[in-house]
Amino acid sequence: MITDGLNPFTVLLFAGAVLAGATLTVLYVVARVTKREPFARITLRLLLGGAGVYVVIFLTASLASHNRVLAVGEEKHICEVDCHLAYAVTAAKSESLPSGQLRHTVTVKVRFDEATISSRRPRDATLTPNSRYVALMDDAGHQYPGSTDGLRRKLIPGESYTTDVVFDVPAEAKGLRLVLRNNDPETAFIIGHENSVFHGKTIFRLPG
């Protein structure tokens, strides 16, 4: 399974780091206010040391990753702790506009992968996707965003649908690929997530 890198362990690690950092910050402030300097120094060292360890692991995971371009029809699971939703490009077409731009229409298949759910989960329980970002990216790295409205539909396990996403792109843009990813801001700080700094991205090749 190809995913965006989110998993329960890294989510818990991020949540624990935030909680520990907030607790140590409060303890440090209290120690300084009450003039307990030795305790303040200990909490500050723990805070800086813990932050340093997290940053090292974060950067190591990012720098060890690589970019990936998926073939037409190949799926990418975008995770919300559990990696239920799979996305794939199935078709694309383009037309010229009077403005000189090209209008690209990309058909995306969205599938609730029933193999990813627990046997205890009701089969009629729906899932609404989190925030999404979708764009076409050219060889120069320029991105041309599209609407995510068609990617917000609720699904039940085993259900799938296709939706067309429209992009208006300069005619000179070459090597277009589809970027489709989670758009929750906290994912930028989660170890191993494709949205994190320097981490490789998984994008989609277009037909043709």
DRENLUMPA-530333 format. One line per 3 residues: number of its first residue (from 1); for each residue z, y, x of N, C-alpha, C, CB. Coordinates in pm, whole numbers, plus 50000, padded with zeros to 5 digits. Each point is the difference from the previous one (the first is absolute). Glycine has a CB too. Layout:
BEGIN
NUM> Z Y X Z Y X Z Y X Z Y X ~ ...
***
This chain:
BEGIN
1> 50000 49880 50084 50000 50120 49916 50000 50125 50088 50123 49875 49816 ~ 49786 50218 50157 49994 50127 50072 50076 50104 49918 49776 49941 50107 ~ 50326 50121 49952 50083 50096 49929 50001 50133 50074 50142 49813 49908
4> 49925 50286 50031 50015 50130 50065 50122 50005 50093 49890 50104 49802 ~ 50178 49783 50213 50110 49992 50096 50139 50013 49942 49844 50089 50159 ~ 50166 49944 49713 50132 50014 49939 50059 49862 49971 49934 50223 49900
7> 50195 49760 50131 50068 49875 49966 50147 50027 49977 49834 49867 50135 ~ 50238 50042 49800 50141 50026 49966 50087 50031 50122 49969 49850 49805 ~ 50005 50084 50309 50083 50022 50118 49990 50143 50050 49971 49759 50060
10> 49905 50293 49953 49985 50136 50051 50049 50104 49900 49805 49922 50136 ~ 50183 50048 49735 50055 50091 49898 50151 50007 50012 49808 49947 49846 ~ 50257 49937 50168 50145 49998 50015 50043 50067 50130 50009 49789 49867
13> 49914 50191 50239 50030 50063 50129 49991 50152 49987 49914 49797 50123 ~ 49984 50251 49810 49986 50144 49979 50114 50055 49915 49752 49976 50017 ~ 50278 49956 49873 50109 50045 49913 50133 49999 50075 49876 49913 49799
16> 50149 49981 50281 50123 49993 50078 50008 50111 50103 50003 49755 49964 ~ 49882 50276 50100 49999 50107 50100 50030 50135 49936 49835 49870 50136 ~ 50108 50154 49747 50026 50126 49930 50147 50010 49961 49763 50003 49914
19> 50292 49889 50030 50139 49999 49957 50094 50018 50119 49939 49852 49807 ~ 50035 50075 50301 50085 50010 50119 49990 50139 50060 49970 49755 50043 ~ 49910 50300 49962 49982 50134 50056 50074 50105 49919 49779 49929 50088
22> 50212 50060 49779 50069 50096 49915 50152 49988 50016 49809 49992 49836 ~ 50241 49884 50172 50145 49978 50015 50049 50056 50132 49984 49794 49859 ~ 49945 50178 50250 50041 50049 50131 49992 50153 50008 49922 49785 50102
25> 49980 50273 49831 49989 50146 49999 50121 50063 49930 49749 49981 50000 ~ 50290 49962 49887 50117 50051 49927 50126 49983 50085 49891 49944 49780 ~ 50125 49941 50283 50118 49976 50085 50005 50097 50118 49995 49759 49933
28> 49887 50268 50124 49995 50094 50112 50042 50140 49956 49818 49863 50103 ~ 50131 50183 49783 50035 50133 49949 50149 50009 49970 49769 50023 49904 ~ 50285 49873 50031 50143 49999 49968 50083 50003 50128 49952 49872 49788
31> 50009 50050 50312 50074 49996 50127 49998 50135 50070 49944 49757 50022 ~ 49942 50310 49972 49993 50132 50064 50085 50102 49926 49772 49946 50081 ~ 50223 50048 49785 50079 50095 49920 50149 49979 50022 49818 50006 49829
34> 50223 49868 50182 50144 49970 50019 50038 49997 50148 49997 49867 49788 ~ 49909 50171 50300 50023 50011 50145 50041 49867 50063 50066 50238 49964 ~ 49876 49654 49988 50021 49868 50062 49880 49973 50091 50137 49913 49798
37> 49864 50153 50315 49885 50000 50089 49963 49861 50053 50064 50231 50062 ~ 50033 49684 49980 49960 49867 50047 49925 49920 49894 50199 50002 50150 ~ 49850 50004 49725 49933 49927 49892 49863 50060 49972 50224 49942 49899
40> 49765 50191 50111 49872 50067 49979 49898 49954 50104 50119 50199 49901 ~ 49926 49788 50225 49907 49956 50105 49953 49857 49976 50115 50154 50161 ~ 49976 49760 49794 49963 49860 49973 49897 49992 49887 50228 49926 50076
43> 49798 50146 49816 49906 49995 49886 49864 50059 50039 50194 50016 49840 ~ 49805 50090 50241 49874 50059 50042 49920 49903 50087 50104 50229 49988 ~ 49966 49702 50103 49932 49902 50086 49943 49885 49918 50154 50061 50187
46> 49923 49892 49714 49951 49893 49914 49878 50046 49920 50232 49907 49984 ~ 49774 50218 49966 49890 50054 49921 49873 50011 50084 50166 50126 49858 ~ 49847 49933 50261 49883 50017 50086 49949 49867 50054 50085 50227 50062
49> 50009 49684 49971 49959 49869 50050 49928 49918 49894 50193 50005 50156 ~ 49860 49995 49722 49936 49927 49891 49862 50056 49968 50225 49947 49908 ~ 49766 50187 50091 49871 50063 49973 49899 49965 50110 50116 50188 49879
52> 49932 49810 50245 49912 49966 50111 49948 49857 49990 50125 50161 50141 ~ 49962 49745 49823 49958 49860 49986 49896 49987 49889 50226 49923 50081 ~ 49798 50146 49807 49905 49993 49889 49864 50055 50042 50189 50023 49836
55> 49811 50091 50235 49874 50061 50043 49924 49908 50096 50103 50228 49972 ~ 49970 49707 50119 49935 49909 50096 49934 49883 49927 50168 50065 50176 ~ 49905 49873 49730 49943 49889 49924 49883 50048 49915 50225 49886 49994
58> 49790 50231 49945 49896 50060 49916 49871 50020 50080 50177 50116 49863 ~ 49834 49947 50254 49882 50028 50081 49940 49872 50059 50095 50225 50053 ~ 49991 49680 49985 49949 49874 50054 49915 49926 49897 50202 49984 50148
61> 49848 50011 49728 49924 49933 49893 49868 50072 49974 50215 49922 49897 ~ 49785 50212 50106 49878 50076 49975 49898 49981 50111 50134 50166 49873 ~ 49911 49845 50252 49907 49993 50113 49945 49859 50021 50124 50188 50105
64> 49949 49711 49846 49953 49861 50013 49902 49961 49888 50217 49943 50111 ~ 49766 50144 49790 49912 49970 49887 49855 50035 50033 50191 50041 49841 ~ 49718 49927 50068 49859 50031 50021 49934 50029 49866 49994 49854 50206
67> 49895 50217 49801 49923 50029 49879 49926 49875 49954 49975 50241 50070 ~ 50000 49753 49799 49928 49887 49943 49908 50051 49890 50191 49841 50054 ~ 49685 50108 49946 49904 50035 49895 49969 49874 49922 49899 50189 50138
70> 50132 49812 49734 49981 49883 49916 49856 49991 49948 50242 50011 49935 ~ 49709 49868 50057 49866 49978 49946 49999 50023 49849 49953 49835 50185 ~ 49928 50184 49760 49986 50015 49855 50057 49877 49931 49794 50145 50029
73> 50295 49877 49875 50064 49890 49927 50129 49952 50062 49776 49935 49928 ~ 50252 50103 50196 50123 49956 50065 50117 50085 49950 49871 49925 50205 ~ 50242 50009 49770 50112 50068 49934 50103 50055 50099 49965 49850 49806
76> 50094 50261 50151 50116 50058 50068 50111 50013 49897 49854 50127 50168 ~ 50262 49817 49863 50116 50013 49912 50078 50126 50038 50013 49747 49970 ~ 50005 50341 49933 50083 50119 50020 50138 49969 49941 49798 50159 49993
79> 50303 49850 50092 50131 49947 49965 50094 50109 49948 49969 49822 50172 ~ 50113 50140 49732 50112 50080 49953 50123 49910 50013 49855 50142 49838 ~ 50180 49828 50287 50095 49897 50043 49934 49863 49980 50201 50146 49940
82> 49768 49817 49935 49923 49879 49976 49851 50036 49998 50192 49896 49867 ~ 49726 50017 50192 49858 50031 50017 49918 49942 49885 50029 50005 50250 ~ 49990 50048 49631 49937 49941 49881 49855 50043 49981 50224 49994 49898
85> 49741 50129 50136 49871 50055 49961 49898 49992 50113 50118 50152 49843 ~ 49768 49786 50127 49893 49982 50098 49880 50087 49960 50078 49763 50050 ~ 49859 50297 50051 49887 50090 49978 49881 49955 50083 50157 50191 49951
88> 49723 49822 49993 49878 49966 50072 49886 50087 49950 50080 49762 50034 ~ 49827 50269 50055 49877 50071 49962 49897 49895 49957 50047 50193 50162 ~ 49894 49827 49722 49901 49903 49950 49859 50056 49993 50182 49896 49872
91> 49802 50236 50119 49867 50059 49989 50008 50148 50034 49934 49832 49823 ~ 49951 50227 50204 49991 50144 50027 49858 50046 49974 50186 49987 50171 ~ 49800 50137 49785 49868 50060 49982 50011 50149 50031 49934 49827 49824
94> 49953 50236 50202 50001 50143 50030 49882 50069 49934 50116 49954 50219 ~ 49899 50176 49756 49893 50080 49942 50009 50141 50058 50000 49862 49787 ~ 49887 50204 50221 49995 50136 50053 50042 50100 49892 49818 49933 50160
97> 50250 50172 49884 50041 50107 49910 49919 50126 50029 50232 49901 49985 ~ 49752 50188 49917 49926 50125 50023 50058 50084 50113 49940 49999 49760 ~ 50188 49984 50267 50067 50076 50105 49962 49952 50140 50187 50040 49844
100> 49742 49846 50164 49966 49944 50130 50097 49892 50045 49898 50216 50057 ~ 50211 49768 49871 50095 49895 50032 49954 49867 49942 50186 50168 50006 ~ 49882 49726 50033 49977 49868 49942 50123 49962 49918 49848 49932 50192
103> 50128 50013 49690 50110 49949 49916 50005 49848 50017 49976 50191 49831 ~ 50133 49763 50227 50019 49856 50021 50096 49947 49893 49959 50024 50250 ~ 50001 49870 49684 50085 49933 49902 50035 49862 50055 49895 50127 49804
106> 50235 49853 50220 50048 49875 50059 50076 49922 49894 50013 50105 50231 ~ 49949 49770 49749 50069 49914 49904 50110 49922 50072 49790 49981 49857 ~ 50332 50035 50094 50116 49935 50061 50058 49899 49900 50050 50206 50142
109> 49975 49675 49906 50068 49899 49918 50149 50002 50031 49792 49856 49994 ~ 50289 50149 49901 50145 49998 50012 50051 49871 49935 50015 50256 50000 ~ 50068 49670 50072 50046 49870 49950 50150 49984 50023 49773 49900 50045
112> 50298 50055 49852 50141 49965 50014 50004 49854 50043 50076 50170 49822 ~ 49957 49809 50303 49998 49865 50058 50120 49921 49949 49882 50087 50206 ~ 50092 49819 49703 50109 49923 49940 50068 49907 50100 49879 50011 49783
115> 50056 49964 50331 50060 49914 50101 50115 50069 50074 49780 49886 50026 ~ 50236 50245 49953 50103 50075 50071 50129 50019 49920 49817 50117 50119 ~ 50186 49833 49759 50118 50025 49916 50095 49881 50001 49862 50151 49855
118> 50263 49877 50112 50101 49895 49988 49978 49923 49870 50165 50138 50133 ~ 49877 49738 49868 49989 49917 49878 50090 50054 49889 49946 49800 50142 ~ 50151 50282 49895 50092 50057 49901 49945 50126 49934 50189 49905 50131
121> 49703 50149 49922 49945 50124 49943 49923 49968 49873 49985 50104 50230 ~ 50042 49968 49660 49924 49977 49876 49851 50026 50021 50203 50065 49867 ~ 49715 49849 50079 49856 50011 50019 49939 50118 49926 49995 49755 50031
124> 50079 50304 49876 49947 50115 49928 50063 50132 50046 49960 49851 49805 ~ 50118 50145 50305 50062 50122 50052 49895 50080 50077 50226 49886 50015 ~ 49757 50240 49948 49896 50082 50062 50049 50067 50128 49903 50040 49773
127> 50001 49999 50308 50028 50074 50123 49911 50124 50002 50064 49787 50125 ~ 49998 50330 49896 49926 50124 50015 49996 50037 50147 50067 50077 49767 ~ 49815 49942 50291 49993 50030 50143 50071 50130 50036 49784 49878 50008
130> 50266 50129 50114 50051 50124 50055 49884 50095 50030 50201 49879 50097 ~ 49831 50233 49964 49899 50099 50033 49895 49942 50094 50170 50181 49968 ~ 49705 49856 50012 49890 49953 50083 49922 50120 50057 49983 49789 49861
133> 49949 50184 50252 49908 50097 50059 49869 49928 50023 50187 50133 50111 ~ 49701 49930 49849 49869 49938 50019 49904 50107 50050 50045 49829 49817 ~ 49872 50134 50281 49904 50094 50058 49890 49922 50069 50180 50175 50030
136> 49706 49891 49990 49899 49950 50091 50020 50067 50135 49837 49958 49809 ~ 50151 49966 50297 50016 50052 50136 49872 49975 50078 50249 49960 49993 ~ 49703 50143 50079 49879 49984 50078 50032 49969 50146 49881 50156 49845
139> 50014 49828 50236 50018 49963 50141 50076 50106 50079 49789 49870 49985 ~ 50206 50255 49968 50070 50108 50068 50148 50009 49960 49783 50122 50011 ~ 50258 49793 49895 50139 50002 49957 50029 50093 49885 50057 49943 50228
142> 49840 50126 49721 50020 50087 49885 50020 49916 49874 49860 50181 50108 ~ 50233 49861 49807 50028 49925 49877 49966 50085 49878 50181 49871 50117 ~ 49762 50062 49783 49956 50065 49877 50071 49931 49883 49772 50063 50101
145> 50340 49994 49852 50084 49933 49899 49931 49984 49865 50198 50092 50117 ~ 49844 49804 49812 49956 49977 49864 50120 49991 49908 49795 49882 50084 ~ 50179 50103 49788 50107 49991 49900 50060 49859 49999 49886 50178 49862
148> 50246 49816 50124 50069 49871 49990 50035 49963 49857 50091 50040 50227 ~ 49858 50035 49676 50036 49975 49860 49969 49856 49958 49958 50241 49950 ~ 49928 49707 50095 49961 49864 49961 50079 49891 50068 49778 50089 49960
151> 50306 49949 50136 50081 49901 50073 50144 49995 49951 49853 50037 50197 ~ 50177 50030 49694 50137 50011 49951 50030 49908 49882 49999 50235 50078 ~ 49908 49680 49887 50015 49914 49882 50108 49893 50021 49759 50041 49945
154> 50317 49932 49949 50099 49892 50004 49931 49864 49999 50167 50147 49882 ~ 49894 49757 50188 49945 49865 50004 50110 49898 49978 49818 50077 50156 ~ 50144 49807 49793 50089 49886 49994 49950 49895 50099 50059 50046 49754
157> 50025 49861 50289 49958 49899 50098 49871 49929 49959 50239 49970 50061 ~ 49668 50023 50034 49872 49934 49976 49893 50090 49943 50127 49797 49966 ~ 49908 50322 49990 49903 50090 49940 49926 50078 50110 50144 50019 49792
160> 49731 50017 50179 49922 50082 50093 49904 50088 49922 50018 49823 50179 ~ 49932 50280 49887 49899 50086 49939 49924 50071 50112 50142 50033 49789 ~ 49745 50027 50177 49927 50082 50096 49996 50144 49950 49860 49802 50071
163> 50134 50290 50024 49994 50142 49966 49908 50070 50099 50234 49995 49902 ~ 49695 50106 50052 49910 50077 50086 50071 50126 50050 49799 49912 49875 ~ 50193 50112 50255 50057 50120 50061 49884 50082 50055 50220 49883 50057
166> 49776 50245 49909 49887 50087 50032 50039 50097 50113 49914 49981 49761 ~ 49993 50034 50335 50022 50090 50112 49874 50084 50021 50162 49837 50109 ~ 49856 50294 49910 49889 50088 50038 50012 50028 50149 49988 50105 49768
169> 49909 49855 50307 50007 49999 50146 49879 50072 50057 50130 49783 49997 ~ 49886 50292 50112 49883 50063 50064 49896 49896 50039 50147 50183 50086 ~ 49727 49853 49900 49892 49906 50025 49997 49953 50145 49870 50110 49820
172> 50184 49973 50273 49996 49963 50141 50114 49907 50041 49890 50218 50043 ~ 50203 49753 49866 50112 49910 50033 49948 49858 50022 50160 50144 49865 ~ 49875 49797 50248 49949 49868 50036 50115 49898 50012 49807 50110 50120
175> 50154 49763 49862 50095 49892 50021 50117 50001 49904 49936 50005 50235 ~ 50038 50020 49640 50108 50015 49902 50073 49868 49976 49872 50185 49892 ~ 50260 49821 50105 50088 49888 49963 50103 50051 49899 49967 49887 50227
178> 50091 50021 49699 50098 50038 49898 50141 49988 50055 49843 49925 49820 ~ 50234 50182 50161 50143 50000 50030 50074 49986 49867 49970 50145 50210 ~ 50112 49753 49778 50081 49979 49880 50137 49953 50045 49796 49942 49857
181> 50307 50139 50115 50132 49970 50053 50109 50052 49908 49907 50008 50232 ~ 50215 49947 49796 50119 50053 49935 50016 50147 50039 50111 49771 50000 ~ 49934 50312 49907 50017 50143 50029 50144 50046 49984 49766 50036 49926
184> 50329 49871 50077 50141 50038 49993 50042 50059 50135 50048 49819 49828 ~ 50009 50302 50175 50027 50068 50128 50094 49925 50092 49962 50209 49882 ~ 50133 49715 50063 50097 49931 50086 49937 49889 50084 50174 50053 49832
187> 49706 49899 50127 49937 49893 50077 49960 50045 50140 49919 49902 49785 ~ 50069 50229 50236 49965 50051 50132 50110 49975 50102 49860 50175 49890 ~ 50261 49792 50064 50114 49982 50090 50046 49855 50006 50069 50233 49950
190> 49856 49677 49987 50039 49859 49998 49929 49924 50111 50038 50012 49752 ~ 50038 49913 50325 49947 49927 50114 49890 49902 49954 50223 50021 50119 ~ 49662 49984 49948 49893 49905 49974 49909 50035 49884 50149 49835 50091
193> 49879 50274 49837 49914 50037 49888 49877 50074 50051 50200 50013 49845 ~ 49685 49963 50093 49877 50064 50047 50003 50151 49987 49879 49794 49937 ~ 50209 50262 49981 50010 50145 49987 50083 50062 50112 49978 49974 49755
196> 50089 49945 50326 50084 50054 50106 49915 50054 50115 50182 49838 49936 ~ 49877 50251 50141 49930 50069 50109 49946 49900 50101 50147 50201 49968 ~ 49727 49817 50072 49931 49919 50101 49969 49856 49955 50114 50139 50171
199> 49922 49824 49706 49977 49862 49957 49854 49981 49960 50238 49983 49922 ~ 49708 49899 50104 49864 49968 49959 49985 49997 49849 49974 49870 50209 ~ 49908 50162 49745 49972 50007 49856 49908 49886 49958 50027 50250 50006
202> 49991 49704 49871 49912 49900 49941 49914 50069 49895 50168 49812 50043 ~ 49703 50195 49981 49908 50068 49909 49889 49904 49958 50051 50224 50109 ~ 49862 49823 49802 49900 49912 49937 49858 50042 50038 50158 49959 49809
205> 49761 49942 50224 49858 50023 50021 49930 50014 49865 50007 49870 50218 ~ 49890 50213 49776 49923 50017 49878 49875 49911 50004 50085 50237 49976 ~ 49865 49718 49910 49878 49921 49998 49880 50077 50051 50092 49873 49809
208> 49813 50055 50248 49876 50062 50042 50001 50044 50145 49971 50073 49768
***
